Amino acid sequence: MKKDGKPLVRLNVTNDAPTFAREPRGVTRFAEPYRLGKRTESVLHAMIDLLVPSAPAPRTPALLTNVAEYVRGFMAYMPALARLGLVVAMWLLDWSPRWMLRSRRKLTELPRSKANAIIERIGSSKISYVRTLVVGVRGLILSGYFDQPEVHEAIGYAPIPFMAERVDARRALTTPAHAAA
């Protein structure tokens, strides 16, 4: 069949057992993590240290490093303008105590409690562009944090069995005997 003179593309649907590996079928590897400058890398690590929940939540140096790798890996897939916006947002947050006239030191140099208070104040600003600084950076860092196996285990989330259960339920619903009923 053709539509508007172009052949229709048909995708094959198989009932093969799905794989829940991180890398989809046919993909040999993900893109290399986006390279940041030394100073921006240190700001990213400081932001991760500041925004990741503290104890009793899982929080090890290896976990924080994995979150940084996740963020840099995600940045590799971002459009250049979004990636630039994220870097600028991290720098603006780092300098926020100065432009808010709260401290002469940068956010990454402040004690955790004072830095968190400043971030909360920025996050609840009446100016949407200012709030977006926190939302973007916090969202990306926390998505990386909550995607770590240690965190899954701590919160009792088991994504692989859940996804397998959903696939089995779909397969049961799409079998010819069930569809005829």
HELIX and SHEET records of a PDB file:
HELIX    1   1 LYS A   38  LEU A   51  1                                  14    
HELIX    2   2 PRO A   61  ALA A   76  1                                  16    
HELIX    3   3 ALA A   80  ASP A   94  1                                  15    
HELIX    4   4 SER A   96  TRP A   99  1                                   4    
HELIX    5   5 LEU A  107  GLU A  109  5                                   3    
HELIX    6   6 ARG A  112  GLY A  123  1                                  12    
HELIX    7   7 SER A  128  TYR A  145  1                                  18    
HELIX    8   8 PRO A  149  ILE A  155  1                                   7    
HELIX    9   9 PRO A  159  THR A  174  1                                  16    
HELIX   10  10 PRO A  176  ALA A  180  1                                   5    
SHEET    1   A 2 LYS A   2  LYS A   3  0                                        
SHEET    2   A 2 LYS A   6  PRO A   7 -1                                        
END                                                                             
